[in-house]
Amino acid sequence: MDLRIVVIAGAASNTGKTTLLCELLRELSCDEPWEAIKLTRGHHRSCGKDPHACCVGDLLSDHPMIRSGRESTWVFGKDTGRYWDAGAANVHWVIATDDQVEAGIREALHKVRSRCVLVEGTSLLKYFTASFAVLAVRADKTQIKPSARIALSKGLIDVVYSRDELDQDVAQGAITGLPLYREKTCLASSMQFDRPS
């Protein structure tokens, strides 16, 4: 089975990746089952943040952790719970350090039983070619994070999505030349799965 991998990447934090993924799940899962993968990159308490604010440090080990199924991934208000509520056929949560991202995503992809999966995360594009990749941007977030810049420079992003009206500075900020969508219905219908996964 050829797996269709749709990646929802972000130009920065809080650009609406989870909201877009959920809207696409609602739209796309009407026709066939879609699963979802959430990538959470963590670290071993070296950030100095409050342990309650940095919630995955205690879950890290020598290997990536993958949680699958509703019992292990549905939590009210959390991204994975929102995926279930939006209609995901299954949800896989990858918890990994930076060095474990590739192995963790690979393991999660092996657990996918549907033909299609939406993956939230930008850094995984360094390791996997998506069938289709969307970059979520916001008008008030003009700095593009390094992983998104790399994906853009390598031509790994197919379209840009923003709910906002983008000004010239953002539009010129490395996203010029890519189709820009503001409606998720139009975005869902435009997805072309040309690249092999």
N, C-alpha and C positions, 0 to 999 in steps of 0.2 A: 504494500500500500504506500503510495506517495503521500507523505504528510505535508499539508499546507501549514506553514508557520508564518503567522502574521505578528510582527513585532510592533509594539507601541513604545516608542522611545521618547525621551524628553530632552528638550534643549537645556533644561535646568530642573531643579526641584519645584514641585507644586505648579506644574504646567497643565494639569488636567489629564494625566495619563490614565489613572484609574477610572475617572468619569468617562473618558472616551472608550476605554476597553469595555466598560459595562454597557454603554450605549450600543456599541458594536455587537456585543453578545446578544442584547435584546433584538437587534435588527437581524443578525445573521442566523441565530439559532432557530428562527421560524422555519427555515428551509432544511437544516440538518444539524446534528449535534456538534457543538463546539466545546472544547475544553479550554482551560485557562491555566497559565503558569505565572506565579508571582516570584520574582527574584528579590531576595533581601540580602544585601551584602552587609556583613557585620565585622567586628573586630574584637579583640580580647581586651576590653576595658582600658585601652591606652588613650582614649579620647578625652578623658577628664570629665565627661558628662555624668549627670546624675544617672545611676544604674536603672532607675525607673524610666528615664527618657530614652535610654539606649537598650532597647528591650531584648535583643537577640544574643548578647554577649554570652549568656549562660547556656545557650543552645549550640554554640560552636564547639567543634571537636577537630580531630585530625582529618575528618572526611566531611563532605557536605551532607547536610540533613535534608531529606525530602519527605514532606508530609503530603499524603494524598487522601482523598475521600472526604466526605462531609463531616464525619466524626472528628477528623484530625485538623480540618481547615476552616470550618464555619465558626466565626466569632462575630457577634453583632458589632457593626460599625467598622470592622477591620476590612482591608482591601479584599482578602480572600472571602470573607462573608458576603461582601458586596457582589463578588463574581457569582456566587451561588444564587443570590437573590435576583441577579440579572439573567439567569437561565443557563449557566454553565452546566454541561453534562458531567464534568468532574473538575476538580481544582487541585493543583499540585503547588506546594509552597517549597521553594528552594531557599535554604538558609546556608550561606557560604561566606568564607573569607574571599578576598580578591583572588587569591591563588586557586580557589576551589570552584569558581564560577563555571568554567568550561565543563568540568566533571559533573557538577550538580545539574546543570541544564541538560547535559547529555543523558543523565540518568532519568530526569523528569520526562524528557521526550520519549524515552523507551517505555514509560508507563502510560503514555497517551494511547487510548483505544479508538478514539474518533479519527476521522480523516482530517480534521482541522483543529488548530490550536492558536489561541491568542496568548502572547507572552508580553508581560510588562517588564521592561528593563532596557537600558541602553547599552550597558557594557557587554552584554552577550553578543552583540553584533561583531565584536572582535573575533569571536570563535565560530559563529554560525552564519550562514547565508540565509536570510529570511526569504520566503516566497514573496512577501510584500512587507514593507516597513514604512511606518508613519512616524513623523517627528512632531510631537505636540509642543507648541510654543505659546507664549503669552506676551502681550504687548509691554507689560511692565517688567519683564525679565529679559533684558537686552544682552546679558552675558550668556554665551553658549558654553556649556561645560565641555571639558576635554574629550570625553567619550563620544559626545554628539558631534563635535568638530571632526574627529577622526572618521566617524561613520559618514558624514557629509563629504569629506575630502575623498573618500574611497568610493563614492557613488552608491552607498548601501541604503540610502533613504529614497523612497519612491515619491512620497508626497508629504506636504506640511499641513498640519491641522491647527487651527486656532479659532476659538470662539470670539476673539477680539479682532477689531479692526487694527491691522498692523501698520505702523508708520514706516517711513523710508529707512530709518536706521535699522530697525529689526529686519525688514525685508532685504536690506543690503548685507546683513550680517551672516553671510555664507549660505543663505537659503534661496538666493535669486536663481531663477530657472526651474525650480520645482513647482509642480501644481500646488495651489493653496486651496484648502477646503475649509468652509465654516459650517457646513451642514453634514451631520453624520450619515444621513440617508444617502446623500450624493457620494460621500466617501465610500460607504459600503458597496454601492452599486458600481463604483469605478475600480474596485480592486481587481487587478490582473495578476494572475499567478504565473508569470513568465519564467522566473528564475527557478532552477531546480533547488530543492532544499537539501 
